[in-house]
């Protein structure tokens, strides 16, 4: 399997079939949506796998990237990919890779100054989404106005803890990305604008597991 970043840079692919890198069209859509927030952001990549989302964050101007992956062999691939991307950028942000179980890491590590954007892509059937969302909220991992993005399978969306608001739900075939914000945050109270490709804005404030029209109907997924 050939793994490439937006822009064409080739990355190392993880061995075997245990890792499932985020599809390129999903990556493109996610980073288009997050573009206004990325430059200078602190990005946390949970269940990082090959590190492709963490690498995209670096390439898009994140100031600091932390990736967490529990499989040692896959983590080494992610480490190589992050070093490759950081070394090829004229002014790259810092990066760190941790080889740990994601829930143990969230519960045991201090959050420091926190993160602006957290992306979590566990195995879809592992049942980790709700536990990760709870651990992120309990541990204070998000900065004010920060977002948690959960990548999951479209056939069965995960239950989201009541402390979160689902701002938007983006579907790309078999993959869905949920964009969450903690209830009571300044931006959530103001019903924030979510930017979509093409320069249009949608002000959306969602709670629980309300669903949105398919991405194709919203003009968001441009492949």
C-alpha positions as CSV (number, residue, x, y, z in Angstrom):
1,X,0.0,0.0,0.0
2,X,1.3,3.4,-1.0
3,X,0.8,6.1,1.6
4,X,1.1,9.8,0.5
5,X,0.5,13.1,2.2
6,X,-1.4,15.9,0.4
7,X,1.1,17.4,-1.9
8,X,2.5,14.0,-2.8
9,X,5.2,13.2,-0.2
10,X,5.5,9.5,0.2
11,X,5.4,8.0,3.7
12,X,6.3,4.6,5.1
13,X,3.4,2.2,5.3
14,X,2.8,0.1,8.5
15,X,3.4,-3.7,8.2
16,X,0.5,-6.1,7.7
17,X,-3.1,-5.1,7.9
18,X,-3.4,-4.1,11.6
19,X,-3.3,-0.4,10.8
20,X,-5.9,1.4,8.7
21,X,-4.6,4.8,7.6
22,X,-7.2,7.5,7.2
23,X,-8.3,7.6,3.6
24,X,-6.8,10.5,1.5
25,X,-10.2,12.0,0.7
26,X,-11.1,12.0,4.4
27,X,-7.8,13.6,5.3
28,X,-8.3,16.3,2.6
29,X,-11.8,17.1,3.8
30,X,-10.7,17.2,7.5
31,X,-7.8,19.5,6.9
32,X,-9.8,21.8,4.6
33,X,-12.3,22.1,7.4
34,X,-9.7,22.8,10.1
35,X,-7.5,25.1,8.0
36,X,-8.3,28.3,9.9
37,X,-7.3,26.7,13.1
38,X,-4.1,24.8,12.1
39,X,-1.3,27.3,11.9
40,X,0.4,27.4,15.3
41,X,-2.0,24.9,16.8
42,X,-1.1,22.1,19.3
43,X,-2.4,18.8,17.8
44,X,-2.9,15.5,19.7
45,X,-3.2,12.4,17.5
46,X,-4.6,9.5,19.4
47,X,-4.4,5.9,18.0
48,X,-2.0,7.5,15.5
49,X,-1.3,4.3,13.5
50,X,1.1,5.3,10.6
51,X,1.1,8.9,11.9
52,X,-0.4,10.2,8.6
53,X,-2.8,12.6,10.4
54,X,0.0,13.9,12.7
55,X,2.2,14.3,9.6
56,X,-0.5,16.3,7.8
57,X,-0.9,18.5,10.9
58,X,2.8,19.3,10.8
59,X,2.7,20.0,7.1
60,X,-0.3,22.3,7.6
61,X,1.6,24.5,10.1
62,X,0.9,23.0,13.6
63,X,3.3,24.3,16.1
64,X,3.4,21.1,18.2
65,X,2.2,17.5,17.5
66,X,2.0,14.6,19.9
67,X,1.1,11.2,18.5
68,X,0.1,8.2,20.7
69,X,0.1,4.6,19.3
70,X,0.2,1.4,21.4
71,X,1.5,-1.1,18.8
72,X,5.3,-0.9,18.9
73,X,6.0,-1.8,15.3
74,X,3.4,0.6,14.0
75,X,4.7,3.3,16.3
76,X,8.1,3.0,14.8
77,X,6.7,3.6,11.4
78,X,4.9,6.7,12.7
79,X,8.1,7.9,14.2
80,X,9.9,7.5,10.9
81,X,7.2,9.3,9.0
82,X,7.1,12.2,11.5
83,X,10.9,12.6,11.3
84,X,10.7,12.4,7.5
85,X,8.1,15.2,7.2
86,X,9.6,17.4,9.9
87,X,13.0,17.1,8.2
88,X,11.6,18.2,4.9
89,X,9.9,21.3,6.0
90,X,11.8,24.7,6.2
91,X,10.2,25.6,9.5
92,X,8.6,22.6,11.2
93,X,6.8,22.4,14.5
94,X,7.9,20.1,17.2
95,X,6.7,16.5,17.5
96,X,6.7,13.7,20.0
97,X,5.6,10.1,19.7
98,X,4.5,8.0,22.7
99,X,4.1,4.2,22.5
100,X,1.3,3.6,25.1
101,X,-2.3,2.4,25.4
102,X,-4.3,5.5,24.7
103,X,-6.7,5.4,27.7
104,X,-3.8,4.7,30.1
105,X,-1.9,7.6,28.6
106,X,-4.8,10.0,28.8
107,X,-5.5,9.1,32.4
108,X,-1.9,9.0,33.7
109,X,-0.1,11.8,31.8
110,X,-0.4,15.5,32.8
111,X,-2.1,17.5,30.0
112,X,0.2,20.4,30.4
113,X,-1.1,23.4,28.5
114,X,-3.5,21.2,26.6
115,X,-4.3,21.0,22.8
116,X,-6.3,23.0,20.3
117,X,-7.2,20.0,18.2
118,X,-7.4,16.3,19.2
119,X,-7.9,13.6,16.5
120,X,-8.8,10.1,17.5
121,X,-9.0,7.2,15.0
122,X,-9.2,3.9,16.9
123,X,-10.2,0.6,15.3
124,X,-13.8,1.2,14.5
125,X,-15.1,-1.8,16.4
126,X,-12.8,-1.4,19.5
127,X,-15.4,0.6,21.5
128,X,-12.8,3.2,22.5
129,X,-14.5,6.4,21.2
130,X,-16.7,7.1,24.3
131,X,-13.9,6.2,26.7
132,X,-11.5,8.5,24.9
133,X,-14.0,11.4,24.9
134,X,-14.6,10.9,28.6
135,X,-10.9,10.8,29.4
136,X,-10.2,13.9,27.3
137,X,-12.9,15.8,29.2
138,X,-11.9,14.5,32.7
139,X,-8.2,15.2,32.1
140,X,-8.6,18.7,30.8
141,X,-6.8,17.9,27.6
142,X,-8.5,20.5,25.4
143,X,-7.8,24.2,25.5
144,X,-10.7,26.7,25.6
145,X,-12.4,26.6,22.2
146,X,-10.6,23.3,21.3
147,X,-12.2,20.5,19.2
148,X,-12.1,16.7,19.5
149,X,-12.6,14.9,16.3
150,X,-13.6,11.2,16.3
151,X,-13.2,9.1,13.2
152,X,-15.6,6.1,13.2
153,X,-17.5,3.7,11.0
154,X,-20.6,5.1,9.4
155,X,-22.8,2.0,10.0
156,X,-22.7,2.4,13.8
157,X,-21.8,5.7,15.4
158,X,-20.4,5.6,18.9
159,X,-22.4,6.9,21.9
160,X,-21.0,10.3,23.0
161,X,-20.8,11.2,26.7
162,X,-23.3,13.9,27.8
163,X,-20.5,16.4,28.5
164,X,-20.0,16.9,24.8
165,X,-21.8,18.7,22.0
166,X,-21.6,17.2,18.5
167,X,-21.0,20.4,16.4
168,X,-21.1,18.6,13.1
169,X,-21.1,15.1,11.6
170,X,-19.3,14.5,8.3
171,X,-19.9,11.3,6.4
172,X,-17.5,10.0,3.7
173,X,-18.9,6.6,2.6
174,X,-18.0,4.0,5.3
175,X,-16.2,6.7,7.4
176,X,-17.8,9.4,9.5
177,X,-16.0,12.1,11.4
178,X,-17.7,13.6,14.5
179,X,-16.5,17.1,15.5
180,X,-17.1,17.6,19.3
181,X,-16.8,20.4,21.7
182,X,-17.2,20.3,25.5
183,X,-20.5,21.7,26.7
184,X,-20.2,25.1,28.3
185,X,-17.2,26.3,26.3
186,X,-17.2,29.8,25.0
187,X,-17.4,28.8,21.4
188,X,-20.1,26.2,21.9
189,X,-22.3,28.7,23.7
190,X,-22.0,31.0,20.7
191,X,-23.0,28.3,18.1
192,X,-19.7,28.5,16.2
193,X,-19.2,28.7,12.5
194,X,-17.7,25.5,10.9
195,X,-15.8,26.3,7.8
196,X,-16.2,24.1,4.8
197,X,-14.3,24.0,1.5
198,X,-15.2,26.7,-0.9
199,X,-15.2,29.4,1.7
200,X,-18.8,28.9,2.9
201,X,-19.7,28.9,6.6
202,X,-22.3,26.9,8.4
203,X,-23.2,27.8,11.9
204,X,-24.1,24.5,13.5
205,X,-24.7,23.5,17.2
206,X,-25.6,19.9,17.8
207,X,-26.1,17.8,20.9
208,X,-26.0,14.1,21.4
209,X,-26.0,12.0,18.3
210,X,-28.1,14.1,16.0
211,X,-27.2,13.3,12.4
212,X,-26.4,15.7,9.5
213,X,-27.2,15.3,5.9
214,X,-24.8,13.2,3.9
215,X,-21.6,15.1,3.2
216,X,-22.3,15.0,-0.6
217,X,-25.5,16.9,0.0
218,X,-23.6,19.6,2.0
219,X,-21.0,20.1,-0.7
220,X,-18.2,19.3,1.9
221,X,-16.6,16.2,0.5
222,X,-14.7,17.1,-2.6
223,X,-12.8,13.8,-2.7
